[in-house]
Amino acid sequence: MSASPAVRHPWAVLAVLCASLVMGAIDFTVLNLALPDLTADLSLHVDEQLWVVDVYPLTSAALIITAGTLADRVDRKRLWLAGMAVFGAASALAALAWSGPVAIAARVVLGVGHAMILTATVALLRATFPDARQRSTAVGIWTASSSLGAALGPVLGGVLVDHHGWRSVFAINLPVVAVALVAGALLIARQPSGPGRPWDVRSSVLSVAAIAGAVYATNHATTNPLALTALLAVAGLALVVVFVRRQRRLAEPLLDVRLFTNRRFTLAALLIMLSYGSYIGYLYLVAQQLQLAEGRTPSQSGLVLLPLALANAAGAALAPRLAARLGPRATTIASLAAIGVALALFAGFGASGAGPLTALILLGFGAGVIMTLASDDLLSSAPVHRAGEIGAIQETAFALGSGLSLAGLGSLTTLVASSPPTVPSGQSTPDSLGTAFTVASLTMTALTALATAGYAYLTRSRVQVTT
C-alpha cells in the first residue's frame, strides 16, 4: 500500500486542520463583544441573548458523540469537508439573520457543522501522526490553535463590530471556509473507515436528550420556577442513567462507557471541562464587564483580553516540555493552582488593572497546559480505528465545559445582578455587575480549589496502590 498524501505532508495537513479549528473556536467567543449590538438590532429577549451565545457550543456537545461514531464509519476526509460546507452555510444564514429565532437557528446549524469538523479533525490527527512524539507536538499545536482562536474571537469581534457591524463576525467565516475546502480537498488523504459498527439511533437520541435537558435546566435556572428547573435536572440525570445502562448492554455501543473505568481517562475528560470552561467563561464575563460596567468599546475590550490568548497559546505549546521536566502530575497540579490564583485575583480586583492582567496570564497559561496534557492522554488511550470515538469524548468535554460554563455563569450573574450582564441598555448598574462578577469568581475559585485537591488526592492514591 502506498503512502498517503497525509503521511507525506503531515504538517501541511495539520495547518489546514488548525485553520478550521481556529475558525470554529473563534465562533465560541466572537459574540462576546458583538452581543450588545446584535441584541439592540434584533430586539432580543433576555433568554434569547443567553441562547444565541451558548446554543452553539451546546449543540456541538450534544452531537459530538454521534458524529464521533460517524467518523469511525465513513471516510473522515469527506466528513470534514461536509462539516466545513455546513459551517459555511450556517455562517451565511447568521450574517443575514433578521430575528432572534433565526440567529439562534443559525447558531444551532453552526454547532452541527462544528461537531462534524471536530470529530473528523481528531480522527485525522490521530491517523496523520501515528508516532507518539510527533503526535504530542501536533496536539500541542492543535490545542494552541484552538485556544488562540477562542481568545482571538473577542479581539477580532471588537474590531469587526466597531467598523463593520455585528453581521461581519459571521460573514468573515465565508472566505476562510472557501480556502479551507480547496486546501483540504487537495492535501488531506482519504481515511478509510475502521471496523463497521451499527448506528444505534436510540442511543443517539438518548445522548442528545440527556445533554439538552441538563443544559436547558442550567441555562434557565434563574428564569424558570425552581420546581421546573429541578424536574429538568432530574430528567436529564435519569436520561444519562438510561443511556449508560443501554451502552453496557449493547455489543457495539454508541459510546464505550467502559473507557471511564480508567481513572486517568476520566480525570483527563474532567480536566478538559474545567480548564476550558474556566477559559471560555471568563472570556465572556470579562468582555461583558469591560463593556457594560466600565464603558469600553468592543475594540478596547478585545485588546484587554489579548494577554489571555497569548498566554494560552504559550501554555499549550510548552506543556510537553514542562511535563517532561516536572512530570505530568506535578505540571497539572501547578497549572490548576495557577487557574485558582487567577480566579481569586478576579474576585479581589475585578476585570481591569494590574491584578486582573496577572489573572488573565495565569488563567490562559494554566488552561493551555492542562488542555494539552489532558487531550494527549485521551488521544493516546485508543487504537487508530477508535480515534473517532475518543475524539468525540474529548470534544464533548471541550464543548460541554464551554456550554455549561456559559450557562452556569450567565445564570449566576443574572441571579446576583439586577439583570444579566449581556443587556446593553443600562438595565444593570456597574455596581451590580461588579458584584455579580465577584460572586462568580469566588464560586469558580472554590470549585477549582476542590478540583485541585481532588486531582492531587486521586492521582496520589493511584500511584500508591500500584507500587
Summary of the structure (lengths in Angstrom):
residues: 467
radius of gyration: 20.9
end to end distance: 43.9
largest distance: 66.9
contacts: 1820
relative contact order: 0.15
helix: 83%
strand: 0%
